[in-house]
Amino acid sequence: MTRETASSAQGATPPSDEHAGSTLLQLFAETAEAVAATSRKLEKAALLGEYFHLLPDADLTRAARYFAGHQFAMNDARTTNVGGSLLAKSLSEATGFSLENLSPRYVRLGDAGDVAAEVIVEARGPNTPATLTLAETESLLATLSETRGTLNKQRLLVNKLERATPLEAKYLIKLLTGDLRIGLREGLVEDALARAFAQPLANVAHANMAIRGDVAFIPFTMSSPPSPVQSPCQRPVARAGAPGGR
Protein backbone atom coordinates (compact mmCIF):
# COMPACT_ATOMS: atom_id res chain seq x y z
CA MET A 1 0.00 0.00 0.00
CA THR A 2 1.52 3.30 -1.04
CA ARG A 3 0.78 6.79 0.14
CA GLU A 4 -0.36 7.55 -3.44
CA THR A 5 -2.99 4.81 -3.14
CA ALA A 6 -4.05 6.20 0.22
CA SER A 7 -4.37 9.69 -1.21
CA SER A 8 -6.44 8.36 -4.10
CA ALA A 9 -8.86 6.59 -1.77
CA GLN A 10 -9.08 9.60 0.49
CA GLY A 11 -9.92 11.76 -2.52
CA ALA A 12 -13.09 9.83 -3.35
CA THR A 13 -16.62 11.05 -2.68
CA PRO A 14 -16.71 12.60 0.83
CA PRO A 15 -18.58 10.72 3.57
CA SER A 16 -21.77 12.04 5.12
CA ASP A 17 -21.51 14.96 7.54
CA GLU A 18 -22.29 12.65 10.45
CA HIS A 19 -19.07 10.72 9.82
CA ALA A 20 -16.99 13.49 8.23
CA GLY A 21 -13.33 13.15 9.07
CA SER A 22 -13.44 9.37 9.31
CA THR A 23 -11.25 7.35 6.96
CA LEU A 24 -12.86 5.53 4.07
CA LEU A 25 -13.51 1.81 4.42
CA GLN A 26 -12.10 1.52 0.88
CA LEU A 27 -8.63 2.33 2.22
CA PHE A 28 -8.99 -0.38 4.89
CA ALA A 29 -10.06 -2.83 2.18
CA GLU A 30 -7.18 -1.92 -0.13
CA THR A 31 -4.75 -2.45 2.74
CA ALA A 32 -6.36 -5.79 3.52
CA GLU A 33 -5.94 -6.83 -0.12
CA ALA A 34 -2.26 -5.91 -0.02
CA VAL A 35 -1.81 -7.85 3.24
CA ALA A 36 -3.55 -10.89 1.74
CA ALA A 37 -1.35 -10.75 -1.36
CA THR A 38 1.88 -11.46 0.52
CA SER A 39 2.85 -14.49 2.59
CA ARG A 40 5.74 -12.65 4.26
CA LYS A 41 4.91 -11.80 7.86
CA LEU A 42 7.25 -8.81 8.01
CA GLU A 43 5.75 -7.38 4.86
CA LYS A 44 2.22 -7.82 6.25
CA ALA A 45 3.23 -5.97 9.41
CA ALA A 46 4.93 -3.21 7.40
CA LEU A 47 1.83 -2.68 5.24
CA LEU A 48 -0.37 -2.44 8.32
CA GLY A 49 2.08 -0.14 10.07
CA GLU A 50 2.05 2.28 7.14
CA TYR A 51 -1.75 2.23 7.08
CA PHE A 52 -2.07 2.75 10.84
CA HIS A 53 0.29 5.71 10.59
CA LEU A 54 -2.19 7.48 8.28
CA LEU A 55 -5.20 7.22 10.59
CA PRO A 56 -6.72 9.65 13.08
CA ASP A 57 -7.03 8.24 16.59
CA ALA A 58 -10.67 7.12 16.43
CA ASP A 59 -10.12 5.28 13.15
CA LEU A 60 -6.89 3.74 14.41
CA THR A 61 -8.90 2.14 17.21
CA ARG A 62 -11.49 0.82 14.77
CA ALA A 63 -9.01 -0.45 12.19
CA ALA A 64 -6.75 -2.20 14.71
CA ARG A 65 -9.73 -4.01 16.18
CA TYR A 66 -11.09 -5.05 12.79
CA PHE A 67 -7.72 -6.27 11.53
CA ALA A 68 -7.40 -8.33 14.71
CA GLY A 69 -10.68 -10.01 13.73
CA HIS A 70 -12.96 -8.42 16.34
CA GLN A 71 -16.20 -6.52 15.72
CA PHE A 72 -16.28 -5.16 19.27
CA ALA A 73 -13.87 -4.83 22.16
CA MET A 74 -12.88 -8.11 23.80
CA ASN A 75 -14.69 -7.13 27.00
CA ASP A 76 -17.84 -6.13 25.06
CA ALA A 77 -20.47 -8.87 25.03
CA ARG A 78 -22.38 -7.49 22.04
CA THR A 79 -22.83 -9.55 18.89
CA THR A 80 -24.35 -8.63 15.54
CA ASN A 81 -26.16 -11.99 15.17
CA VAL A 82 -25.81 -11.85 11.40
CA GLY A 83 -25.53 -15.26 9.78
CA GLY A 84 -24.77 -16.47 6.29
CA SER A 85 -28.40 -16.73 5.25
CA LEU A 86 -29.11 -13.12 6.18
CA LEU A 87 -25.99 -11.92 4.38
CA ALA A 88 -26.99 -13.82 1.23
CA LYS A 89 -30.51 -12.37 1.26
CA SER A 90 -29.15 -8.86 1.82
CA LEU A 91 -26.66 -9.21 -1.01
CA SER A 92 -29.40 -10.56 -3.27
CA GLU A 93 -31.65 -7.58 -2.58
CA ALA A 94 -28.84 -5.05 -2.91
CA THR A 95 -27.63 -6.36 -6.28
CA GLY A 96 -30.71 -7.89 -7.89
CA PHE A 97 -29.07 -11.32 -8.18
CA SER A 98 -31.30 -14.19 -7.06
CA LEU A 99 -30.28 -16.57 -4.30
CA GLU A 100 -30.23 -19.28 -6.94
CA ASN A 101 -27.65 -17.25 -8.86
CA LEU A 102 -25.56 -16.62 -5.76
CA SER A 103 -25.50 -20.21 -4.50
CA PRO A 104 -23.04 -21.68 -7.05
CA ARG A 105 -20.80 -18.66 -6.57
CA TYR A 106 -20.45 -19.50 -2.87
CA VAL A 107 -19.44 -23.03 -3.86
CA ARG A 108 -16.95 -21.82 -6.46
CA LEU A 109 -15.36 -19.00 -4.47
CA GLY A 110 -15.73 -20.41 -0.97
CA ASP A 111 -15.93 -16.97 0.66
CA ALA A 112 -18.95 -14.73 1.16
CA GLY A 113 -16.85 -11.59 0.79
CA ASP A 114 -15.47 -12.71 -2.56
CA VAL A 115 -19.01 -13.43 -3.76
CA ALA A 116 -20.09 -9.92 -2.74
CA ALA A 117 -17.22 -8.30 -4.62
CA GLU A 118 -17.92 -10.33 -7.75
CA VAL A 119 -21.65 -9.65 -7.96
CA ILE A 120 -21.31 -5.94 -7.17
CA VAL A 121 -18.85 -5.57 -10.05
CA GLU A 122 -21.34 -7.34 -12.31
CA ALA A 123 -24.30 -5.34 -11.02
CA ARG A 124 -22.78 -1.85 -10.95
CA GLY A 125 -19.35 -2.04 -12.51
CA PRO A 126 -15.98 -1.63 -10.78
CA ASN A 127 -16.06 2.16 -10.37
CA THR A 128 -18.63 2.74 -7.62
CA PRO A 129 -17.54 5.87 -5.67
CA ALA A 130 -16.17 5.08 -2.21
CA THR A 131 -18.31 6.69 0.49
CA LEU A 132 -18.46 4.27 3.44
CA THR A 133 -16.22 5.10 6.39
CA LEU A 134 -14.80 3.22 9.35
CA ALA A 135 -17.07 5.30 11.58
CA GLU A 136 -20.11 4.15 9.59
CA THR A 137 -18.90 0.58 9.84
CA GLU A 138 -18.67 0.88 13.63
CA SER A 139 -22.13 2.46 13.71
CA LEU A 140 -23.56 -0.35 11.57
CA LEU A 141 -22.12 -3.04 13.84
CA ALA A 142 -23.53 -1.31 16.92
CA THR A 143 -26.95 -0.86 15.32
CA LEU A 144 -27.07 -4.48 14.17
CA SER A 145 -26.34 -5.61 17.72
CA GLU A 146 -29.32 -3.58 18.98
CA THR A 147 -31.73 -4.46 16.17
CA ARG A 148 -34.24 -7.28 16.55
CA GLY A 149 -35.76 -9.16 13.65
CA THR A 150 -34.04 -10.41 10.52
CA LEU A 151 -35.99 -8.10 8.20
CA ASN A 152 -34.88 -5.05 10.17
CA LYS A 153 -31.28 -6.22 10.08
CA GLN A 154 -31.59 -6.94 6.38
CA ARG A 155 -32.72 -3.37 5.66
CA LEU A 156 -29.62 -2.05 7.45
CA LEU A 157 -27.32 -4.32 5.48
CA VAL A 158 -28.96 -3.61 2.13
CA ASN A 159 -28.60 0.13 2.71
CA LYS A 160 -24.83 -0.23 3.11
CA LEU A 161 -24.34 -2.82 0.37
CA GLU A 162 -26.20 -0.65 -2.14
CA ARG A 163 -23.59 2.07 -1.56
CA ALA A 164 -20.53 -0.12 -1.20
CA THR A 165 -17.72 -0.51 -3.68
CA PRO A 166 -16.82 -4.12 -4.51
CA LEU A 167 -13.90 -4.06 -2.06
CA GLU A 168 -15.91 -2.32 0.68
CA ALA A 169 -18.62 -4.97 0.39
CA LYS A 170 -16.03 -7.74 0.38
CA TYR A 171 -14.46 -6.70 3.66
CA LEU A 172 -17.65 -5.53 5.32
CA ILE A 173 -19.07 -9.02 4.83
CA LYS A 174 -15.81 -10.65 5.90
CA LEU A 175 -15.92 -8.58 9.08
CA LEU A 176 -19.51 -9.64 9.71
CA THR A 177 -18.59 -13.31 9.26
CA GLY A 178 -15.80 -12.89 11.80
CA ASP A 179 -12.83 -13.85 9.59
CA LEU A 180 -10.97 -11.57 7.18
CA ARG A 181 -8.99 -14.57 5.86
CA ILE A 182 -5.92 -12.51 4.92
CA GLY A 183 -3.32 -14.50 6.84
CA LEU A 184 -3.19 -12.08 9.74
CA ARG A 185 -2.72 -12.90 13.40
CA GLU A 186 -3.11 -10.53 16.34
CA GLY A 187 0.65 -10.70 16.88
CA LEU A 188 1.18 -9.10 13.46
CA VAL A 189 -1.24 -6.32 14.38
CA GLU A 190 0.90 -5.72 17.48
CA ASP A 191 3.99 -5.60 15.26
CA ALA A 192 2.31 -3.10 12.95
CA LEU A 193 1.35 -0.84 15.87
CA ALA A 194 4.91 -0.99 17.14
CA ARG A 195 6.11 0.18 13.73
CA ALA A 196 3.54 2.98 13.49
CA PHE A 197 4.47 4.32 16.95
CA ALA A 198 8.22 3.56 16.82
CA GLN A 199 7.87 1.42 19.94
CA PRO A 200 9.66 -1.82 20.86
CA LEU A 201 7.44 -4.81 20.10
CA ALA A 202 7.84 -5.96 23.73
CA ASN A 203 6.20 -2.70 24.91
CA VAL A 204 3.25 -3.27 22.61
CA ALA A 205 2.83 -6.91 23.68
CA HIS A 206 2.96 -5.83 27.33
CA ALA A 207 0.30 -3.18 26.70
CA ASN A 208 -1.93 -5.76 25.01
CA MET A 209 -1.68 -8.08 28.01
CA ALA A 210 -2.34 -5.21 30.41
CA ILE A 211 -5.60 -4.31 28.67
CA ARG A 212 -6.61 -7.97 28.44
CA GLY A 213 -6.26 -8.43 24.72
CA ASP A 214 -8.15 -5.47 23.26
CA VAL A 215 -5.59 -4.60 20.64
CA ALA A 216 -7.54 -1.49 19.61
CA PHE A 217 -6.49 0.36 22.78
CA ILE A 218 -2.79 -0.49 22.58
CA PRO A 219 -1.78 2.90 21.09
CA PHE A 220 -3.47 4.69 23.98
CA THR A 221 -1.69 2.72 26.70
CA MET A 222 1.91 3.04 25.53
CA SER A 223 4.31 5.64 26.84
CA SER A 224 7.92 6.45 26.12
CA PRO A 225 10.18 5.79 27.90
CA PRO A 226 8.40 2.67 29.24
CA SER A 227 6.25 3.35 32.26
CA PRO A 228 3.19 1.76 33.91
CA VAL A 229 0.32 1.36 31.47
CA GLN A 230 -1.86 4.45 31.23
CA SER A 231 -5.60 4.77 31.02
CA PRO A 232 -6.94 4.32 27.47
CA CYS A 233 -8.11 7.92 27.53
CA GLN A 234 -4.54 9.24 27.89
CA ARG A 235 -2.74 10.42 24.80
CA PRO A 236 0.03 8.13 23.47
CA VAL A 237 3.44 9.22 22.29
CA ALA A 238 3.57 10.81 18.86
CA ARG A 239 3.69 8.39 15.96
CA ALA A 240 6.88 7.89 14.03
CA GLY A 241 7.12 10.47 11.28
CA ALA A 242 4.21 12.53 12.63
CA PRO A 243 4.66 16.12 13.82
CA GLY A 244 6.45 15.94 17.15
CA GLY A 245 7.33 12.28 16.61
CA ARG A 246 10.70 10.65 16.30
Secondary structure, DSSP 8 states (H G I E B T S, - for coil): --HHHHHHHHTSS---GGGTTS-BHHHHHHHHHHHHT---HHHHHHHHHHHHHHS-HHHHHHHHHHHTT-SS-TT--------HHHHHHHHHHHH---HHHHHHHHHHH--HHHHHHHHHHHHH-S------BHHHHHHHHHHHHH--SHHHHHHHHHHHHHH--HHHHHHHHHHHHT---SS--HHHHHHHHHHHTT--HHHHHHHHHHTTT-GGGGGGT--SS--S---TTS-----TTSTT--
